[in-house]
Amino acid sequence: MLEQVIFVALFTFIIHLSETLTYSLRLAGVRLGKLAVALSLTGIILLVSRTANMVQGLLTGKIIDFAKQNVGFDLVGHLRVIIGASTMGTIVALLLFPSAVALFSRVIAHLEVSGSIPQMIRSSVSIQKVSNARHHLRKPKLSMLSRLRIGGIPKRLVILNCVVTAIYTIGVLAALLASTFTTEYATTALQSSGLINGVATILLTILIDPQIGLITDKVLRGEQAITALNKVFGLLMISRLIGTVLAQILLVPAAHFIIWMVSIL
């Protein structure tokens, strides 16, 4: 079962790595003046990520079944390992952010020439071009952190992103854990994971994305310097990191809350 936990953790790592790196894709689009192209690519990544999150729930279900059959199995501890993988994925994305901006700039340029993603893959993916990607790598600098003061950025945006990330991180895991705490509402608790992640997605779409869009438009119109957008995305990545840590604290309380919620429905 340890192999299954490691596999799910790796899956979770990739999900959070790719989602966090979408910020670098948006920034690359703004720098090139190709925001629409960048947003279309971002949508593809997020769609794949949301689908992968459902697959994660399926894979984690095997761990839950094993825990129900083996009373001594430390289920909460193994779920925390999976959540820890989301934190690691976000940290790696933070370190890769400067390189990802440069690489995504090349991807956007190639897509503009190719006209479609399949054609871009056929024309751009080769051993030589993949090896040339190392020339676009950028080393992260500690000076980047000194620029991430929250001044000028809505504090509620940072806090909301932190909370939404925490909810999204444990949505499936808390529902699965809740099913082991009760026999009467086990099936109902399992079905609640989609609702929880749906609420997190709605909050992200209604409360966070429009704020990012407003700041992006000001940068495109020249009303704000692009450094403002750098700061926004930097703070959002930091808040995502804090959100994954907050998820560790909320895991067990969220499971008990799910049981209470489904019991009164």
N, C-alpha and C positions, 0 to 999 in steps of 0.2 A: 504493500500500500504506500510505502514511502516513495516509490517510483511514480505513483499516480499523483501524489501531492507535489512532487518536484515538477511534473509535467504541467499541472494546473498552474503552479507558480510561474513557470516559464511563459505560459500562455498569458497570464495576467501581466507579467513584465512587458511583453510585447504590446499588449493593448494600451497600457498607460504610456509607454514610450511613444507609440505612434500618435496617440491623441494629443500628448503634450507638444510634440513636434509640429502639429498643425499650426501652432502660433508662428513658428519660423516660416512656414509656407505662406501664411497671410502677410507677414512682414516682407518677404521676398516679392510678393505680388505688388505691394505698395511701392517698394523701391523701384520696380521695373515699370510701374504704371499699368500693370496687367492684373488688377485686383479681381476682375471677373473670372479670369482663367484660374487664378489661385484659389478662389472660393469654390470653383467647380471641382478642383482636385481635393480640396479640403472636405467637401461633401462626400466624395468617394471614400476617403480614408475613414471618415466618421461612420459612414454606412457599414463599411467592413468591420469597424471596431464594435459597433453596436451589435452586429450579427455575431461577432466573435464572443461578445459578452454572454449571449444566450448559449453558445456552445460551451463556454466556461461553466455555466450552471449545470449543463448536462454531465460534463466531466466530473464536477464536484459532487454530483449526485451519487456517484459510485463510492466516494469517500463517506458520504452520509450513510449509505446502506451498510458499509463495513462497520461504521461506528455503532450502528443500532444492533449489529450482531456480536460486537465485541465491546463489552461494557468498560473494560480497562483502557480503551483507546482514547487518547487525549485529543478529542475533536477540536476543542477551542484553540489549543496550542497549534495544531496543524492549520487551522483557518487563519490564525495570526501570521503564520509563515507566508500564506498566500497573499494576505494584505501587505506584508512586508515587501513582497515582490512588486506590488504597485508603487511603493515608495522608492524602491531601487530603480524602477523604470522611469519615474519622474526625475530622479537625480541624474541618471544617465542622459535624459533628454535635456536637462539644464546644461550639462557639460558639452553636449553636442550642438547646442543651439546656434553658436556662431558658424559652425561648419554646415549645419543644416540650411541656414539662410543662403549660403553661397551655393550649395548643391541644388536646392530647390529653385534658385534663380536659373540655373542651367536647365533644369527639368522644364520650367515654364517656357524658356526660350526654345527648347527642342520641340515642345508640344505645339508652339505657335507655328513652327516650320512644318511639322509633320501633319498637323490638322486633326489628328485623332490619337487616342492613347495606344490602341493596337499598332498603328503605324509607327508611333514614336518608339515603342518597345522594339519593333523589328529593326528600325534604323539606328537606334541609339545604344541598345544593349549589346555590347561586345566585350571581349576580354580586354582589348586595348582601351576602350572608353571607360570601362570600370576601373582599370588601373590608373587612368588619368584623373580619376576622382580624388586621389590623394592630394592633388595640387590645390584643391578647394578646401582642404581641411584647415580649420582655424583653432588655435589653442585658446581655451577660455581663460580670462584674466580676472584676478581678484578685484581689480578696479571696477569691473562691471557691477559688483555688488554695491559699491559706494554710490553708484548713480541711482539705485533703486529706492530712493526716499519716497515716501507715500505722498508728499506734497504735490498738489495739483491733480491727483487721481482720487476719484470718489472712494472713500473708505468702505462704503457699503458694497461696492463692486468686488473688492478684494475679499471681504468677509463672506459675501454670498457665494463667491466662487469656491471658497474653502468649504463651506457647509454643503453645497451641492456636490462637490467632489467626494466628500465623506459619505454622503447618502448613496451616490452612484457606486462607490467602491464596495460598500457592504450590502447593497440592495439584494443581490442574489444570495450572498453568504449568510446574511442575517435570517432570511426566509428559510433557508435550508437548516440552519441551526435551530430556528424556532420549531421546526417540525420534529426535532428530537426531544424537545422539552415537553411536548404534549402528545397524547394519543387521540384525544377527542377532536382536535382541530388541525391535525398534522397535514392533511391534504389541502385544507384551506390556506394554511400558512405557506405551503409550497407555492400555491398559485398567486400569492401576493407579491412575489418578486417582480413580476412584470409591471404591476401597479406602482411599486416603489420606484423602480427605474424610470417609469413613465413620468412620474411626478418630478423627479430630478431633471429629466430632459426638458419638461415644460418650464421649470424654473430657469434652466439654462437659456432656453430660447426666448423667454419673455423678459427676464430681468437682467441677464448678463450680455447676451449677444447684441441687443440694441445699443447698450452703452459703448461696447467696443466699436460698433458701426459708426456711432456719432463721432468718436475720437478719430477714427480712420478717415471719415469724410473731412474733418477739419484739417487733417494732415494733407489730404489730397488737394484741398482748396488753398493750401498755403497759410492757413490761419494758425497752425501750430507746426513746430519743427518735428521731423520724423523721430527725433530723440524722445518725444512724448510717447510715441507709439512703442518705441523700444522699452521705455519704462513700464508702460501698461502690460505688455506681454511678459516682461520680466517679473513683475509683481504677480501676474496671474499664474505664472509657473510656480513661483514661491508659494502662493496660496494653495495651489493644487498639491504641492508637497506637504504643506501643513494639513491639508484635508485628508491625505492618506494616513497621516499619523493620528489625526482625530478619529479616523475610522477604527483604529485599534481600540480606542476608548469606548466607542459607541457600539461595538459589535454585540456584546452580550445584552446591554440595555435595549438595543434595537430589536433583538430577538424576543425579549420579553414584551416589548411594546407591540410587536406584531401579533403575539398571542392574545394580548388584551384587545387589540383592534379587531381581530377576526372573531373574537368571542362575543362582541357586541353587535356585529353586523347581522 
